[in-house]
Amino acid sequence: KNSFHNQWKVVFSYSGSWKVEVTNDCSLTDASMCILCDTEQEALSVQSVLQSEPIKFLIDKVFRWGGYYNGLFIRWIPALATDKVYTNEEVYQALFTTQQADLIKSLLKEEADKKQAKKDAKANKPTKTKKIKANGSKQDTRTPV
């Protein structure tokens, strides 16, 4: 066990999907990092910032190289007061100019629209089915899902 195993902390991995967990019952592996906190409320506050829409955007689009997060990125996120859980809008207002926030929101919307269009196209793509002809042979046909 680490010396801070039982201390409140916000834990996240160097790789994989961005997931931030709050715990006071774990040690770390070589592939994870944490921010030590004095209380659970403080840890939940830090988690709310790191899991916010704009910070997740920066982590995924700016601070990730080859599937791994640059460990230094955490130093580039300004510390906010840890006495509350933040909403996305509060993080945008605290850390970004209106122009920056609008740009991030626009890029996120564009990405969501592309994902939805791809999902819709896949749902409307004909699928291959097999029908049995009257004589017993199989015939491939395309039918919409």
C-alpha positions, 0 to 999 in steps of 0.5 A: 500500500502507498502511504496515501492509500487511505487519503482522499484522492482523485484518480485517473489513468495515463491512458484509455478513456478519460475517467476520474474517480474519487476514493480513499481506498486504493493505491496507484499503479504506474499507469495512474496519477492522483490529486491528493485531497483533505476531504471527500468534498474537496475530491468531488470538487476536483473531480467535477472540474476534471470531468467537465466538458471543456476539460475533457475536450482539452484532455482528449484533443490537446493533451493526448498523444498516441493514446496516452495523456501527457502527465504534465497537463494537470499542471496547466489546469488552473486550480479552482476553489474546492468548496463546491461541485462545478457545472460545465458552465461554471468551468467554462466561465471560470477558465475560458474566455467567452470566445474560447468557450464558444469555440470548444462548444462548437467543436463538441457539437460538430463532433456529436453531429458527425457521430450521430450522422454516422450512427444514422447512416449505419442504422439506415444501411441495408443489411444482407438477408437470405430468402429461399426461392420457391425451388429451395435455392437461396437468393441474397437480397438487400432490405432496409433494417 
